[in-house]
Amino acid sequence: MTDAADRARFWPFVPTRSEQTPTMRDAPLVVVPLAHKAACLERYAEPDKGWEDRAEARWPAPYWYIDTGMAALMMLLSAVDEGLDACFFGIMPEHLEPFRTEFGVPEEYAPIGGITVGYRADDVPPQGSRIDERRRGVDEVVHRGHWGLHS
């Protein structure tokens, strides 16, 4: 959403984010990545993939969400590469259907969240130690060859 009127229509569907970070409403771009399960299942039923059906049982996880999440991550990384600020945030379940209705999103598309992209306001300091305090150390998240081995 690049149009100011469309962005204004969007913010009521993420009231907590809008209240906690009101300056995000000033972002010139809001993207809502949409997962599309049928497109994923259809792609893997094509001859070059080796499956002939659209069975969900062969998937260890719903890759249509994973792929959409990776696309969202690429948007975030691309924004940073361009010197922009960006933020991913969720759309709470109770707001999904009203969001779909407002923006005419077909039922087979699943919004996974929202992304704002823009420039950080000059008077807003960079994220500080609060983020660093929540970040876990490498020894807490990296296991080498066996769960619990850190070195």
MOHUMO-V106643 format. One record per backbone hydrogen bond with DSSP energy under -1.0 kcal/mol. NH is the residue of the N-H (numbers start at 1). CO is the residue of the C=O. E is the energy in kcal/mol with one decimal. If there is no record, write none. Layout:
BEGIN
((NH & CO & E) (NH & CO & E))
END
This chain:
BEGIN
((7 & 3 & -2.4) (8 & 4 & -2.3) (9 & 5 & -1.7) (10 & 6 & -1.3) (11 & 7 & -1.6) (13 & 10 & -2.4) (14 & 11 & -1.8) (18 & 14 & -2.6) (19 & 15 & -2.4) (20 & 16 & -2.9) (21 & 17 & -2.4) (24 & 21 & -2.0) (25 & 22 & -1.4) (26 & 23 & -1.8) (27 & 24 & -1.8) (29 & 117 & -1.2) (30 & 1 & -1.6) (31 & 115 & -2.8) (35 & 110 & -3.1) (40 & 36 & -1.6) (41 & 37 & -2.6) (42 & 38 & -2.7) (43 & 39 & -2.2) (44 & 40 & -2.0) (45 & 42 & -1.1) (46 & 43 & -1.3) (49 & 46 & -2.0) (59 & 56 & -2.0) (63 & 61 & -1.7) (65 & 62 & -1.9) (66 & 62 & -1.4) (67 & 63 & -3.6) (68 & 64 & -1.2) (69 & 65 & -2.5) (70 & 66 & -2.5) (71 & 67 & -2.2) (72 & 68 & -2.2) (73 & 69 & -2.4) (74 & 70 & -2.4) (75 & 71 & -1.9) (76 & 72 & -2.2) (77 & 73 & -2.8) (78 & 74 & -2.5) (79 & 75 & -2.3) (80 & 76 & -2.1) (81 & 77 & -2.5) (82 & 78 & -1.5) (83 & 80 & -2.1) (84 & 79 & -2.8) (85 & 118 & -3.5) (87 & 116 & -1.7) (89 & 114 & -2.4) (95 & 92 & -2.4) (96 & 93 & -1.2) (99 & 95 & -2.1) (100 & 96 & -2.8) (101 & 97 & -2.6) (102 & 98 & -2.6) (103 & 99 & -2.3) (104 & 100 & -1.0) (105 & 100 & -1.8) (109 & 106 & -1.8) (110 & 35 & -2.8) (112 & 33 & -2.3) (114 & 89 & -3.2) (115 & 31 & -2.4) (116 & 87 & -2.1) (117 & 29 & -2.3) (118 & 85 & -2.5) (124 & 121 & -1.9) (131 & 128 & -1.1) (132 & 128 & -1.2) (133 & 129 & -3.3) (134 & 130 & -1.2) (135 & 131 & -1.1) (140 & 137 & -1.5) (142 & 138 & -2.6) (144 & 149 & -3.8) (149 & 146 & -2.4))
END
